[in-house]
Amino acid sequence: MFRFDLKKARAYMLVAALAVFASAALTPAKQAMAQSRALPDFTDLVEQVGPSVVNIRTIERRSGAAAAPGQMDEEMQEFFRRFFGQPMPGAPRPSPRPNRPQDEEARPRGVGSGFILTQDGYVMTNAHVVDGAEEVLVTLPDKREFKAKVVGTPDKRSDVAVIKIEATGLPAVKIGDVARLKVGEWVMAIGSPFGLENSVTAGIVSAKQRDTGDYLPFIQTDVAINPGNSGGPLINMRGEVVGINSQIYSRSGGFMGISFAIPIDEAVRVSDQLRSIGRVSRGRIGVQIDQVTKDVAESIGLGKPQGALVRSVESGAPADKAGVEAGDIITKFDGRVIDKAADLPRIVGNTKPGSRGTITVFRRGASKDLSVTVAEFEPEVPVRRVADREERPRSSPAAQSVGLSVGELTEAQKKEIKIKGGVKVEAVTEGAARAGIREGDIIVAIGNTEVSNVKEFDAAIGRADKAKPIPVLLRRGELATYLLIRPAK
């Protein structure tokens, strides 16, 4: 017979009530979590920044030629010129126009984007957007159109240009702090892809400090960027410009999810010089550099792979006068650590020409500080190669043990390539060949031990531990590099 238990019933009812209460109490928290995971709303940003983004059209004047029938639009042609360095495959070439003398025809050249820097009409864009244009036209979002004047010489190295329109009271952008930008942060772009003005796209920051250029650590994003977006702003969620959309990576000619923007702090530094002196002045010290590999760093006692390996030093350049040698590893410049080779040209390039600085180099197992006066950047001096006027091959048991045959250098040869000593590689086999050493190379050090002649070379090889990789510093023409002779397996 069933017996009703009042105490148990009350207990069950209490548990059920608590469960309902707990479920109701958790609902707001779950809702808040769902809201935090929702996609951001960009409408306020578009209203805030949109009025500051402009469309840029350029015009060139051609004489005696016109585009062939069916030629693709100029925006796509400019895209292929910019990102691939050549016309689009299969694009027809211009054909001569019959019965037309050397008259000039105004013709659209390309479309790009830009943004207003100041209320009095300074606009920032990419150098490749306005480079070589006969006429630059700027259209504001309110449909007003102005002829623009290019300020100074567009800087091709950074791909930054400044143009000026005669207008006042314009809505200028806010400049953001790139240092606060984080990977994974939402960003937005506004521009004119394929001439479609005021197009908005969004994505996240994929990476920072992406090395794709000598002077620029690019911001990588997955924001959709296409021809015509060039020069437009990359905007953070605070409505601040953090970059200039400049390049994409593509195998097809269209957007593939990888875009690059010039950091706005680098761009502003360039624009300030363009507006003040009409060109960009960069520092230089006259070295050709390369990366330091992990194996080389460990073999020579540097520890971790850092710094810039000096492959050659330009004769008479600031680095030469300071005492920098090929084979040195520059680890600091004016106290700033050089983590990777690309850091050095950026730091030196941003140093005012004529100023004095300190170069810290790692040489033969020890660090050394050298004083240098930074010069102004100029075209590099072509590399000269060493003439092939050597003695007959010589060999020794020590050299043969690592697959080398070496000979002495004459005083004339040392003077020609500006070194104090070394030995010439006459023949290469086995381990040395696997390491990449070639006939004609000049070995100047084994590990951290300099070798001035064959005798010193033999002694250094004899002391080396043949069970471990042997680091060899050599000169190839005017370039220096480290190679590792590894033990046979």
C-alpha positions as a printed NumPy array, in Angstrom:
array([[  0.   ,   0.   ,   0.   ],
       [  1.408,   3.396,  -1.002],
       [  2.124,   5.754,   1.903],
       [  2.508,   9.49 ,   1.296],
       [  5.676,  10.869,   3.022],
       [  5.182,  14.556,   3.675],
       [  8.812,  15.202,   4.668],
       [ 10.193,  13.686,   1.459],
       [  7.691,  15.572,  -0.651],
       [  8.72 ,  18.846,   0.925],
       [ 12.398,  17.993,   0.285],
       [ 11.735,  17.259,  -3.405],
       [  9.805,  20.497,  -3.8  ],
       [ 12.658,  22.471,  -2.205],
       [ 15.239,  20.915,  -4.539],
       [ 13.083,  21.673,  -7.583],
       [ 12.58 ,  25.266,  -6.478],
       [ 16.332,  25.718,  -5.983],
       [ 16.998,  24.3  ,  -9.446],
       [ 14.534,  26.699, -11.041],
       [ 16.054,  29.614,  -9.114],
       [ 19.598,  28.631, -10.12 ],
       [ 18.578,  28.309, -13.75 ],
       [ 16.963,  31.745, -13.68 ],
       [ 20.025,  33.234, -11.962],
       [ 22.42 ,  31.854, -14.612],
       [ 20.414,  33.054, -17.563],
       [ 21.662,  36.703, -17.469],
       [ 25.274,  35.484, -17.205],
       [ 24.804,  33.226, -20.205],
       [ 23.197,  36.046, -22.1  ],
       [ 26.078,  38.377, -21.261],
       [ 28.575,  35.759, -22.442],
       [ 26.684,  35.343, -25.694],
       [ 26.655,  39.091, -26.188],
       [ 30.419,  39.327, -25.536],
       [ 31.005,  36.748, -28.261],
       [ 28.828,  38.543, -30.811],
       [ 30.405,  40.283, -33.796],
       [ 31.138,  43.994, -33.331],
       [ 28.968,  46.71 , -34.832],
       [ 30.959,  48.983, -37.157],
       [ 28.203,  51.477, -37.923],
       [ 29.425,  54.125, -35.478],
       [ 32.983,  53.827, -36.831],
       [ 31.807,  54.305, -40.399],
       [ 29.901,  57.441, -39.416],
       [ 32.904,  58.723, -37.487],
       [ 35.719,  58.03 , -39.967],
       [ 33.889,  57.76 , -43.296],
       [ 33.785,  61.53 , -43.951],
       [ 37.623,  61.632, -43.741],
       [ 38.253,  58.987, -46.426],
       [ 38.676,  60.239, -49.998],
       [ 38.729,  58.767, -53.478],
       [ 41.82 ,  59.533, -55.569],
       [ 41.895,  59.406, -59.364],
       [ 44.998,  60.056, -61.4  ],
       [ 45.325,  61.16 , -65.011],
       [ 48.254,  60.879, -67.387],
       [ 48.673,  62.425, -70.813],
       [ 49.682,  60.133, -73.648],
       [ 50.714,  61.204, -77.114],
       [ 49.957,  59.256, -80.283],
       [ 48.578,  56.049, -78.717],
       [ 45.351,  54.644, -77.4  ],
       [ 44.344,  51.483, -75.653],
       [ 43.558,  48.493, -77.817],
       [ 39.917,  47.467, -78.081],
       [ 38.863,  45.208, -75.23 ],
       [ 41.776,  46.221, -73.021],
       [ 40.99 ,  45.525, -69.369],
       [ 40.287,  48.373, -66.975],
       [ 43.239,  50.369, -65.69 ],
       [ 42.609,  49.482, -62.051],
       [ 43.326,  45.802, -62.686],
       [ 46.397,  46.64 , -64.754],
       [ 47.696,  48.842, -61.947],
       [ 47.049,  46.012, -59.505],
       [ 49.263,  43.624, -61.449],
       [ 51.969,  46.268, -61.924],
       [ 52.   ,  46.965, -58.193],
       [ 51.914,  43.469, -56.764],
       [ 53.55 ,  41.377, -59.479],
       [ 55.79 ,  43.872, -61.268],
       [ 54.36 ,  43.01 , -64.678],
       [ 51.163,  43.365, -66.723],
       [ 48.387,  40.854, -66.284],
       [ 49.003,  37.703, -68.329],
       [ 47.103,  37.781, -71.597],
       [ 46.438,  41.519, -71.491],
       [ 46.569,  43.011, -74.995],
       [ 49.207,  45.632, -75.659],
       [ 48.377,  49.155, -76.831],
       [ 48.374,  49.557, -80.575],
       [ 49.321,  52.71 , -82.506],
       [ 46.56 ,  55.101, -83.489],
       [ 46.594,  55.812, -87.22 ],
       [ 46.673,  59.304, -88.693],
       [ 47.208,  61.047, -85.328],
       [ 50.211,  63.346, -84.931],
       [ 51.989,  63.831, -81.625],
       [ 48.898,  65.134, -79.917],
       [ 48.209,  64.53 , -76.254],
       [ 45.228,  62.76 , -74.82 ],
       [ 44.141,  62.961, -71.195],
       [ 43.508,  59.422, -70.011],
       [ 42.54 ,  57.877, -66.634],
       [ 45.502,  56.116, -65.106],
       [ 44.329,  54.607, -61.852],
       [ 42.09 ,  54.79 , -58.799],
       [ 43.15 ,  54.774, -55.179],
       [ 42.141,  55.945, -51.738],
       [ 43.419,  58.326, -49.109],
       [ 42.453,  60.022, -45.866],
       [ 42.488,  63.582, -44.567],
       [ 45.396,  64.306, -42.223],
       [ 44.657,  67.939, -41.409],
       [ 41.687,  70.268, -41.605],
       [ 43.541,  72.505, -44.084],
       [ 43.718,  69.86 , -46.816],
       [ 46.711,  67.556, -46.375],
       [ 45.827,  64.014, -47.485],
       [ 47.876,  60.837, -46.987],
       [ 47.962,  57.988, -49.51 ],
       [ 50.345,  55.453, -51.078],
       [ 53.265,  56.611, -53.207],
       [ 52.344,  54.105, -55.927],
       [ 48.88 ,  55.695, -56.225],
       [ 50.203,  59.102, -57.341],
       [ 53.668,  58.28 , -58.662],
       [ 54.088,  59.508, -62.236],
       [ 50.616,  61.048, -62.49 ],
       [ 50.152,  64.225, -64.542],
       [ 47.057,  65.195, -62.608],
       [ 45.569,  64.057, -59.28 ],
       [ 41.868,  64.453, -58.527],
       [ 40.436,  64.03 , -55.024],
       [ 36.735,  63.415, -54.412],
       [ 35.363,  63.873, -50.891],
       [ 32.461,  61.792, -49.548],
       [ 30.219,  64.874, -49.939],
       [ 31.003,  64.685, -53.71 ],
       [ 33.151,  67.831, -53.8  ],
       [ 36.095,  67.376, -56.168],
       [ 39.51 ,  69.063, -56.003],
       [ 42.691,  69.036, -58.013],
       [ 45.501,  67.96 , -55.697],
       [ 49.154,  68.856, -55.609],
       [ 51.725,  66.192, -54.692],
       [ 53.779,  67.377, -51.716],
       [ 57.502,  66.838, -52.232],
       [ 58.749,  63.544, -53.646],
       [ 56.606,  60.46 , -52.857],
       [ 58.682,  58.03 , -50.815],
       [ 58.85 ,  54.75 , -52.73 ],
       [ 60.769,  52.955, -49.987],
       [ 57.913,  53.312, -47.511],
       [ 55.21 ,  53.712, -50.206],
       [ 53.903,  56.859, -48.502],
       [ 52.853,  60.083, -50.23 ],
       [ 51.18 ,  63.313, -49.134],
       [ 48.975,  65.424, -51.401],
       [ 47.373,  68.836, -50.765],
       [ 43.959,  70.176, -51.749],
       [ 42.856,  73.778, -51.324],
       [ 40.116,  73.432, -48.74 ],
       [ 39.55 ,  74.229, -45.06 ],
       [ 37.441,  72.881, -42.238],
       [ 37.853,  69.31 , -43.412],
       [ 37.191,  66.335, -41.083],
       [ 40.651,  65.01 , -40.176],
       [ 41.257,  61.484, -38.887],
       [ 42.5  ,  60.595, -35.428],
       [ 45.926,  58.952, -35.363],
       [ 46.172,  55.801, -33.245],
       [ 48.977,  54.181, -31.275],
       [ 50.345,  51.173, -33.16 ],
       [ 52.052,  49.93 , -29.989],
       [ 48.603,  49.321, -28.453],
       [ 47.421,  47.31 , -31.445],
       [ 47.077,  43.609, -30.601],
       [ 47.   ,  40.508, -32.758],
       [ 43.394,  39.298, -32.933],
       [ 41.972,  42.81 , -32.556],
       [ 39.146,  43.874, -34.875],
       [ 40.024,  46.444, -37.541],
       [ 38.16 ,  48.058, -40.426],
       [ 39.128,  49.463, -43.833],
       [ 37.414,  52.094, -45.95 ],
       [ 38.403,  52.69 , -49.569],
       [ 37.493,  52.516, -53.243],
       [ 38.123,  48.941, -54.459],
       [ 37.769,  48.859, -58.259],
       [ 36.519,  52.449, -58.047],
       [ 33.587,  51.579, -55.748],
       [ 33.808,  54.566, -53.417],
       [ 33.317,  54.384, -49.639],
       [ 33.405,  50.581, -49.45 ],
       [ 33.787,  49.199, -45.918],
       [ 35.439,  45.87 , -45.056],
       [ 36.498,  44.423, -41.702],
       [ 38.638,  41.691, -40.177],
       [ 41.246,  41.136, -37.508],
       [ 44.947,  41.808, -37.066],
       [ 46.706,  38.61 , -38.164],
       [ 50.268,  39.618, -37.235],
       [ 52.454,  42.602, -36.419],
       [ 56.027,  43.404, -37.424],
       [ 55.686,  41.303, -40.589],
       [ 58.95 ,  41.606, -42.518],
       [ 58.145,  42.251, -46.166],
       [ 60.235,  45.352, -46.745],
       [ 63.548,  46.973, -45.868],
       [ 62.112,  49.801, -43.843],
       [ 58.611,  48.696, -42.903],
       [ 57.385,  46.178, -40.327],
       [ 53.944,  45.685, -41.886],
       [ 50.666,  45.021, -40.085],
       [ 49.099,  41.86 , -41.513],
       [ 45.292,  41.561, -41.501],
       [ 42.561,  39.489, -43.127],
       [ 40.595,  42.598, -44.099],
       [ 39.432,  42.354, -47.717],
       [ 41.694,  44.668, -49.767],
       [ 41.551,  44.977, -53.555],
       [ 42.868,  47.34 , -56.258],
       [ 41.639,  50.821, -55.38 ],
       [ 41.888,  50.25 , -51.612],
       [ 45.54 ,  51.323, -51.764],
       [ 46.165,  54.386, -49.628],
       [ 43.005,  54.   , -47.544],
       [ 43.036,  53.842, -43.747],
       [ 43.116,  50.813, -41.46 ],
       [ 41.   ,  51.75 , -38.448],
       [ 40.8  ,  50.287, -34.924],
       [ 37.641,  49.986, -32.836],
       [ 38.33 ,  53.373, -31.219],
       [ 37.982,  55.068, -34.588],
       [ 41.716,  55.751, -34.909],
       [ 43.862,  55.179, -37.991],
       [ 46.561,  52.619, -37.251],
       [ 47.801,  51.91 , -40.787],
       [ 47.632,  52.581, -44.524],
       [ 46.374,  49.672, -46.632],
       [ 49.131,  49.044, -49.149],
       [ 49.642,  45.475, -50.356],
       [ 48.118,  42.005, -50.521],
       [ 49.427,  38.503, -51.035],
       [ 47.731,  36.791, -53.949],
       [ 48.294,  33.966, -56.4  ],
       [ 45.136,  34.656, -58.368],
       [ 45.157,  38.451, -58.654],
       [ 42.314,  38.811, -56.141],
       [ 42.056,  38.983, -52.374],
       [ 43.11 ,  35.756, -50.643],
       [ 42.815,  36.679, -46.97 ],
       [ 46.242,  38.273, -46.462],
       [ 46.604,  42.053, -46.533],
       [ 49.386,  44.362, -45.401],
       [ 49.179,  47.865, -43.988],
       [ 51.926,  50.405, -43.336],
       [ 52.029,  51.22 , -39.588],
       [ 50.737,  54.744, -39.11 ],
       [ 53.658,  55.815, -36.9  ],
       [ 56.075,  55.03 , -39.737],
       [ 53.806,  56.809, -42.229],
       [ 53.483,  59.933, -40.082],
       [ 57.264,  60.118, -39.714],
       [ 57.57 ,  60.119, -43.507],
       [ 54.749,  62.611, -44.012],
       [ 56.298,  65.056, -41.55 ],
       [ 59.504,  65.121, -43.611],
       [ 57.635,  65.43 , -46.91 ],
       [ 55.743,  68.438, -45.572],
       [ 58.794,  70.086, -44.005],
       [ 61.644,  69.458, -46.481],
       [ 59.905,  67.834, -49.463],
       [ 61.751,  64.525, -49.283],
       [ 62.658,  61.777, -46.84 ],
       [ 66.135,  61.828, -45.334],
       [ 67.372,  58.494, -43.971],
       [ 70.532,  57.484, -42.202],
       [ 72.951,  54.868, -43.483],
       [ 76.212,  53.304, -42.312],
       [ 77.21 ,  51.374, -45.45 ],
       [ 76.946,  47.662, -44.638],
       [ 75.37 ,  44.702, -46.401],
       [ 73.799,  42.348, -43.877],
       [ 72.211,  38.937, -43.496],
       [ 70.401,  36.878, -40.867],
       [ 72.258,  34.985, -38.138],
       [ 71.212,  31.328, -38.08 ],
       [ 70.75 ,  29.271, -34.925],
       [ 73.603,  26.911, -35.809],
       [ 76.048,  29.754, -36.433],
       [ 75.044,  31.578, -33.242],
       [ 75.647,  28.468, -31.151],
       [ 78.907,  27.604, -32.904],
       [ 80.568,  30.991, -32.351],
       [ 79.344,  31.487, -28.791],
       [ 76.696,  34.125, -29.518],
       [ 74.05 ,  31.973, -27.872],
       [ 70.757,  32.713, -29.55 ],
       [ 70.309,  33.781, -33.196],
       [ 70.122,  37.556, -32.996],
       [ 71.714,  40.591, -34.608],
       [ 72.715,  41.306, -38.187],
       [ 75.631,  39.498, -39.815],
       [ 77.804,  41.977, -41.709],
       [ 78.532,  40.447, -45.114],
       [ 80.406,  43.437, -46.502],
       [ 81.427,  46.957, -45.542],
       [ 81.434,  49.731, -48.105],
       [ 84.852,  51.359, -48.437],
       [ 84.916,  54.817, -46.869],
       [ 81.396,  54.475, -45.446],
       [ 80.611,  55.314, -41.784],
       [ 80.826,  51.657, -40.729],
       [ 84.233,  51.317, -42.409],
       [ 85.525,  54.419, -40.615],
       [ 84.125,  53.111, -37.331],
       [ 86.068,  49.851, -37.677],
       [ 83.217,  47.467, -38.517],
       [ 84.511,  44.371, -40.322],
       [ 82.894,  41.783, -42.584],
       [ 81.928,  38.868, -40.364],
       [ 80.979,  41.07 , -37.411],
       [ 77.52 ,  40.581, -35.954],
       [ 75.86 ,  43.87 , -35.024],
       [ 73.815,  43.209, -31.873],
       [ 72.922,  46.78 , -30.856],
       [ 72.693,  50.246, -32.364],
       [ 72.692,  53.118, -29.891],
       [ 71.644,  50.715, -27.149],
       [ 68.673,  49.349, -29.122],
       [ 68.814,  45.567, -29.467],
       [ 68.934,  44.148, -32.999],
       [ 66.804,  41.009, -32.729],
       [ 66.829,  40.274, -36.454],
       [ 68.705,  41.65 , -39.446],
       [ 65.714,  43.686, -40.684],
       [ 65.787,  45.767, -37.486],
       [ 69.109,  47.407, -38.373],
       [ 68.154,  49.316, -41.566],
       [ 64.979,  50.543, -39.87 ],
       [ 66.765,  51.854, -36.801],
       [ 69.628,  53.379, -38.765],
       [ 67.242,  54.734, -41.41 ],
       [ 65.284,  56.584, -38.743],
       [ 68.466,  58.106, -37.307],
       [ 69.179,  61.69 , -38.326],
       [ 72.136,  61.909, -40.738],
       [ 75.158,  63.533, -39.111],
       [ 74.376,  62.258, -35.629],
       [ 76.791,  60.056, -33.726],
       [ 75.868,  56.625, -32.482],
       [ 77.338,  53.468, -30.975],
       [ 77.465,  50.133, -32.761],
       [ 77.856,  47.019, -30.616],
       [ 79.415,  44.155, -32.555],
       [ 80.122,  40.54 , -31.639],
       [ 83.548,  39.623, -32.991],
       [ 85.669,  36.546, -32.281],
       [ 83.702,  35.584, -29.19 ],
       [ 83.477,  39.023, -27.551],
       [ 81.36 ,  42.177, -27.81 ],
       [ 82.869,  45.509, -28.772],
       [ 81.46 ,  49.051, -28.956],
       [ 82.345,  51.232, -31.951],
       [ 81.509,  54.904, -32.467],
       [ 79.945,  55.833, -35.824],
       [ 78.714,  59.013, -37.506],
       [ 75.576,  58.274, -39.501],
       [ 75.573,  59.448, -43.128],
       [ 72.602,  60.218, -45.369],
       [ 71.247,  57.401, -47.487],
       [ 72.486,  57.165, -51.054],
       [ 72.509,  54.444, -53.734],
       [ 74.558,  51.396, -52.847],
       [ 77.969,  50.894, -54.38 ],
       [ 78.066,  47.889, -56.745],
       [ 79.84 ,  44.867, -55.36 ],
       [ 83.2  ,  44.129, -56.942],
       [ 84.46 ,  40.587, -57.311],
       [ 87.99 ,  39.414, -56.635],
       [ 90.05 ,  38.819, -59.754],
       [ 91.062,  35.24 , -60.334],
       [ 94.817,  35.574, -60.231],
       [ 95.827,  33.026, -57.644],
       [ 98.712,  30.648, -57.048],
       [ 98.581,  26.952, -57.771],
       [ 96.614,  24.804, -55.297],
       [ 98.288,  23.757, -52.106],
       [ 97.089,  21.264, -49.574],
       [ 97.835,  20.036, -46.072],
       [ 96.659,  17.093, -43.957],
       [ 94.645,  19.432, -41.712],
       [ 92.828,  20.991, -44.64 ],
       [ 92.257,  17.628, -46.295],
       [ 90.632,  16.293, -43.119],
       [ 87.673,  18.65 , -43.668],
       [ 87.66 ,  18.419, -47.471],
       [ 89.664,  21.551, -48.312],
       [ 92.754,  22.512, -50.224],
       [ 93.939,  26.045, -49.429],
       [ 96.71 ,  28.401, -50.519],
       [ 98.312,  31.677, -49.48 ],
       [ 97.065,  35.102, -50.537],
       [ 99.429,  37.61 , -52.07 ],
       [ 99.732,  41.106, -50.619],
       [ 98.118,  42.504, -53.753],
       [ 95.112,  40.213, -53.306],
       [ 94.742,  41.202, -49.657],
       [ 94.875,  44.854, -50.586],
       [ 92.348,  44.432, -53.373],
       [ 89.649,  42.992, -51.105],
       [ 90.775,  45.   , -48.051],
       [ 91.578,  42.195, -45.613],
       [ 94.592,  41.645, -43.365],
       [ 94.898,  37.919, -43.921],
       [ 93.222,  34.654, -44.818],
       [ 93.654,  31.637, -47.066],
       [ 92.275,  30.968, -50.519],
       [ 90.158,  27.84 , -51.121],
       [ 91.702,  26.005, -54.065],
       [ 89.671,  22.779, -54.041],
       [ 86.611,  21.494, -52.179],
       [ 85.418,  17.967, -51.418],
       [ 83.379,  16.017, -48.851],
       [ 82.374,  17.976, -45.72 ],
       [ 83.448,  21.377, -46.997],
       [ 81.5  ,  20.865, -50.227],
       [ 78.384,  19.854, -48.294],
       [ 78.737,  23.024, -46.22 ],
       [ 78.538,  25.142, -49.372],
       [ 82.171,  26.277, -49.509],
       [ 83.341,  26.992, -53.055],
       [ 86.625,  27.286, -54.894],
       [ 87.778,  30.897, -54.747],
       [ 86.318,  31.573, -51.291],
       [ 88.671,  33.182, -48.794],
       [ 88.611,  31.784, -45.258],
       [ 89.405,  34.423, -42.651],
       [ 88.471,  32.621, -39.427],
       [ 87.833,  29.164, -38.011],
       [ 85.344,  29.546, -35.167],
       [ 86.482,  32.622, -33.266],
       [ 90.126,  32.258, -34.354],
       [ 91.435,  34.468, -37.161],
       [ 93.705,  32.822, -39.713],
       [ 96.229,  34.953, -41.623],
       [ 97.998,  32.203, -43.542],
       [ 98.041,  28.473, -44.245],
       [100.055,  27.709, -41.104],
       [ 97.521,  29.418, -38.855],
       [ 94.69 ,  27.759, -40.759],
       [ 96.209,  24.309, -40.184],
       [ 96.658,  25.048, -36.479],
       [ 93.048,  26.241, -36.099],
       [ 91.662,  23.214, -37.932],
       [ 93.861,  20.927, -35.862],
       [ 92.438,  22.344, -32.621],
       [ 88.8  ,  22.162, -33.812],
       [ 86.581,  19.397, -32.439],
       [ 85.852,  17.28 , -35.512],
       [ 82.857,  15.71 , -33.759],
       [ 81.003,  19.043, -33.813],
       [ 80.145,  21.462, -36.621],
       [ 83.107,  23.738, -37.387],
       [ 82.068,  27.374, -38.058],
       [ 84.019,  28.926, -40.928],
       [ 83.948,  32.678, -41.616],
       [ 84.71 ,  33.304, -45.262],
       [ 84.696,  36.048, -47.849],
       [ 83.098,  35.558, -51.239],
       [ 83.964,  38.585, -53.311],
       [ 83.209,  41.461, -50.951],
       [ 80.575,  39.5  , -49.008],
       [ 81.207,  37.673, -45.747],
       [ 79.238,  34.724, -44.392],
       [ 79.442,  31.863, -41.908],
       [ 79.212,  28.237, -43.057],
       [ 79.334,  25.1  , -40.908],
       [ 81.465,  22.083, -41.812],
       [ 79.628,  19.202, -40.19 ],
       [ 81.18 ,  15.86 , -39.201],
       [ 80.534,  12.938, -41.542],
       [ 77.729,  10.662, -40.391]])
